[in-house]
Amino acid sequence: MQQPIFLLCLSVSILVASLLILKSAPVPFFWIEIVWAAGLIMAMFLVRGSWLRAILLNVAILLSLGAAAEAYLALHEYTPPTYLTPLYVPDEALGWVPVKSHQARGIKASPTGLFHHPVGLLFDTTYTIDSNGLRVAPPYRKEGLAGTALFFGCSFTFGEGLKDNETLPYQVGEMSRGRYRTLNFGFQGYSPAQMLSELELGMVQKVVDSTPQYAFYVAIPTHVWRVAGRVAWAQRTPRYVLESNGNLHLAGHFDNREDLGSRLGLSRDSRLRGQLNKSAMWRMLPMLDPSVNDDDIRLYFAVVGRAQELLKAQYPNIQFRVILHPAMVGEPDRPVYEKLRDGFRQRGIPVDLVEDILPGYKIDRSAYILNPRDAHPSALSNRLLAEHILSEMGQ
């Protein structure tokens, strides 16, 4: 009789511990899986039969592997910044745009770790948006202006985690001592689809009241995924379609994607969904998108190429260049990066490779990114890139 009583007590203890952990512990699913794995190992000594012990052992091993995966993802998953005041608002054409004439404070903390001890603050910065909805640029000379440079791209251009004066467009303008006016059209989560839409809809021309001589598109490999709508935040972003005859046209927007919980029939305010959201593995599942293919890459180049054509049509003497960043930390999309690098060259689009510009980048990029958990460019990276850009301008 003692054996069933021990098993019953063990089961109740594990269930109670799991509920308490789920309610208050950091990374609860890691600890729950550890508790259950330990409980199953203890149960092995209370049951008879080698086959039953083998089952318990294998389940305990699977739970341990699950706990390890949960811990790894919890400590390494991407977490967006928190804004004390809103940084952006919905937009029918682009999906979302910065709030005009506004300052927003962005804070990004490291994961709290398995024991609720914060690893640290990744950044705490203020983004200043001007009356045109662009991140602020440095003052420029009204008289003796050498030229105007437009910058397009995503958070790499906008300056995620950086002060206003540390962004690439700002440093180009400041280092030219005001001889060049710079305009930062980049924003969080954007892709060449937003750049093309801004040009097609005349948004750029409404802002630019001086003739630009240069346009720089800051590219990263994941822009291919974004143009194809293969990212979790693609809702309402411009959807371009490349026809078999090579024609490119805007086909509305990407439809809102249902997350995993909605696909399983869980309402957004359900208690089960709230508990599942405490799992890093559950949170990661909606981010798993299929790999891009050659059609996606052709679409990407068609969008960038069309944007270049429009820029040249609107500003005949403008020079269009691409600043290409390599794959993110971990090199998961290196093959796509190489296809972009070679594709720009084959199409005659001038491309500057960040890894060739920044000294020692291929060996150790730590000084050129915000931190090991965030591969956005650092202020040093932007300063050196600004020096390179100005040298290309003959400054």
N, C-alpha and C positions, 0 to 999 in steps of 0.2 A: 504493500500500500504506500510505502514511502516514496517509491519512484514516481507514481502519478501525481502525488501531492507536490513533490519537488518540481516536476514539469509544469504543473498548474501555477505554482508560485512564481516560477521563472517567467512564464508567459505573461502573467499579470504585471510583474515588475517591468518587463520590457515594454508592454503597452503603456503603462503609466509614465515611464521614463520618456517614451516617444512623444506622448502628448505634451508633457512639460517642455521637452526640447523644442517641439514645433511651435510652442507658444512664445518662448522667450530667448532661445539660444541663437547666436549668430551662425549662419550657414547651417540651418537645422537639419537638412537632409543628409549632410555629411555625418553628423553625429548620430542621427537615427540609424543610418546604415552601419555605422561602427557598432552601435549598441546591439543591433540585430545580429551582426556577424559574430560578436562576442557571445551573445546568448545562444546561438546555434552551436558554437564550439563547446560551450558548457553542456548543452543538451546531448552532445555526442557521448558524454560519459554517463548519461542517465538512461540511455536507450539500449536495447539489445538488437543484435542483428547487424552484420557488417554492411549490408546493402543500405539500411537506413542511415547508418553513420556516414557512409559514402555520400548519400544525398545531402545530408546536413552539411558536410564538409564542402561540397561543391557549391551549394547555395551560399555558404559563408564566404567562399572565395569570390563569388560573383558580387556579393554585397560589398566586399572590401575593395574590389576593383571599381565598383560604382562610387564608393566613398572617395577613392583617390581621384576619379574623374570630376566629381562634384567639387572637391577641394581645389583642383587645378583651375577649373572654369571660374569658380568664385573669386579666385585671386587674380585671374588674368582677363576676365571678360571686360569688354568695352562698356563703360558707363558714361552717358552723356553728361555735360555740365549741368549744374543747377543755376537758374537765373533768378535773382532776387526781384527783378522786374522783367517783363517779357522782352525778348530780343527781336522776335519776329511775329508776323501776323499772316494769316492765310491770304493767298493771292490767286485769282482765277487763272491768270496766264502762266505764272511761274511755279505755282504750288505754295510758296511762302516767300516773304520778303522782309527785310529789316524794318523795324519801326522808325519812321523818319523823325529827325530832330530829337534824338533820344539817346540816353545813356543806359546801358544794361550791365550789371555786374555779374560775371560768370565765375562760378566756383566749381572746381572739380577735385574731389577727394579720392584718395586711393581706397581700394577695398579694405574693409575693417579687419580682415583676417579671420582665422578660425577661432580666436579667443576674444573677439571684440576689441582688440587693440588696434587702433587706426595706424595704417602704415605711414600716412602723412598726407599733406595737401599737395596735389599735383600743380594746381595754379589757382590764383584768385586775381582776376583782372577785370578791367572796365572797358567795354566797347562803346565808342562814341560814334553815333550815326548822324550824318549831316542831313540837310533839308532835302537832298535828292535821294535819300535812302542808301547812301554809300558810306563805308567807313571813312572817317575823316582823313584828309590828305594834308601834307605840310603846306605852308604858305608858298606862293610862287610869285615871280616878278611880273608885274603888270607891263613893265617896259623891258625890252630886251629878252623876251621869252624865247628860248631856243626851240621849244617844241612841247607837245603834249603826248603822253603815253597812257594807253588804256590797258588795264589788267583784268583778265577774266580767270575764272576758275572756281574752286570750292573753298573750304576752310583753310587750305594751304595758302591761298591768296588773301583771303579775308584776315587771317592772322589768329587762328584758334589759340587761346591761352597766352597771347602776347599783348603787350601794351600797344596803344594806338601808334606810337612812334617806332615800333619794332616790326611792323609788317613790311613785306617786300615793296609794295608800291610807295609806302611812306618813306622808306629808306632811300629808294631811288630818287625821289623828289628832294629829300633833305640833303643827300650827299651831292646833288647837283647844285646845291646852294640856291635853290629856287629857280634855276634856269629851265627846268623841266616841270611842267604841271603833270601830276599823276592822278588817275581816277581808278578807284578800286571797285570793280563790279563783281568781285568774288563774294561768295557767301556759303554758309554752312550747308553741306549736303548737295551743292549744285554740281552740274556736269555741263558738257558742251551743249546739251539740249537747252538749258537756260540761256547760255550765251547766244545761241542761234535765235531763240524766241525774242530776246531783248533786241536783237538787230532787226528781225523781221517786223516787229511791232513798232519800231521807231523809238524804243525806250532809250537807246544810247544817244540818238540824235537829239532827243529832248534835253538830255543832261549836258552833252558836250557842246559848248558854245565857242570852242576854238578848234582849229583844224588839227587833228592828231596825226603825228608822223609815225607812231609806233603802236602796235597792239601785241600784248604778250598773253598767251594762254598758258597757265600753269597746269600741267597735266599729271595725273597719277593713273596707274593701271586700273584701279577700281572705277574709273569713269566709264569704262566699257560696260560694266555691270549696270551702272546707273542709267546710261542711255538706253539700255535694253530693258529697263524696268525690273531688274533682278535683285533689287535691294528692298529691305523691309520698309523703308521710308519713301518709296516711290509714289505714294498716293498723290494724285492730282498733278504730278509733274508732266511736262510736255512729252507727248508720245509721237516720235517720228517714225515713219515707215519708209523703207527703201524698196521700191518696186523692181521687178526683174529687168526692166529697161534702164535702170539706173536713176530714175527720177525719185527725188526725196520730197515727202510732203508731211505736213503736220496732220495727225489723225486724232485730234483731241488730247485726252489725258489718259494716263494709266489709271485704271479703276482701283478703288480702295481694295487692298488685299486683306482678307480675313486672317487673323492670327490663329494659332493652333487651337486656343480655347474656343473661339467662335466656331471653328470647323468641327469641333467635338460637341457642339451644342451647349457650351457653358456660357451663361450670361456674364457680362462684365462685372456685375456686382455679386456674383455667387460666392459663397464661402469656400467651396472647393477650389475655385479658380484662385482665390486669394491665397490659399495655402500652397497651391502648386507654384504660384509666382515666387515663393521663397526658395525654389530650387533653381540653381544656376543652369542645370541641364535643361530644365523646362524653358527657361528664359532664352536659352541659346537656340532652341529648335526653330523658331521663326526666322532666325538669321541664316539658316542653312539654305543657300540658293544654289541652283544647278550651275555647273561651270559654263562659262561663255564659250561660244563656238565661233567659227569663221564668219558666219552671217552676222553675228553681233559685232565683230571687229570691223566688218565692211560697213555696217550701219554707223558705227562710231566715226570712221574716217569720212563717211559721207556727210555727217553732221558737222564735223570740224572743217571739212573742205568747203561746205556751203557757207559757213560763218566767215571763212577767209574770203570767199567770193563777194559776200555782201559788204564786208569791210572795205575791200578794194573798190567796189562800186560806189559806196557812199563817200569814201575818202581815197581818191585814185592814187595818191602818192604814199599811202601808208605801207609800212613794213610789218608783216605779221610773222611772229616767231613763237615757237613752243619751248617752254621750260619744262623738261620731263624729269619728274622725280621717279626713283626706282620703286620696287615693291616695298610694301610696309615691312615692319620688323618681323622676321621669321621667313621672309621671301616666299610666301605662298603663291604669289601671282607673278613670279619672275618670268615664266614663259610669255605671259601677256605683255609684260614690260618690253621684252625683246621684240615681240611682234609690232608693238607701237613704235619703238625706236627705229626698226628697219622700215616700217610702213611710212613714217614721216619722210625718211630719206628717199624712198622710192618715189614718193609723190612730189618731191621737190619742195617740201615744206621745211623751212629752216628750223632745226631743233637743237637745243642746247641741253646736254645731259648733266644733271646735277652731280652725279657721281664722278664725272670727269672734271667738274669745276672746283668742287670742295676738296682741299688737300686731305688725303688719308681717308676719304669717305668709305672706300671699298674695304678698308681694313677695320676701321672703328668709327661708326657714325654717332657715337654717344654725344659728342659735343654739338652735333647738328640737329638733334631732335629734342623735344621738350624733356623727355625722360624715358626710361626703358619701357614704360607702360603707355606711352603716347608718342607716336612717330611724327607728329606735326613738326614743321620746321622750327628751329630755335631762332632767337634773335641773331645769333652769330651766323647761322646758315643764311638768313635773309640779307645780312650785311655783306657777306662775301658774294652772294648772288647779285646784289645791287651793284657792287663794284664791277662785276663781270658785265652786267647789262650796260652800265655807263661806258665801259671800255668799248663795247660793241657800238655804242652811239658816237664814239669818237671823243668822249669826255675825258 
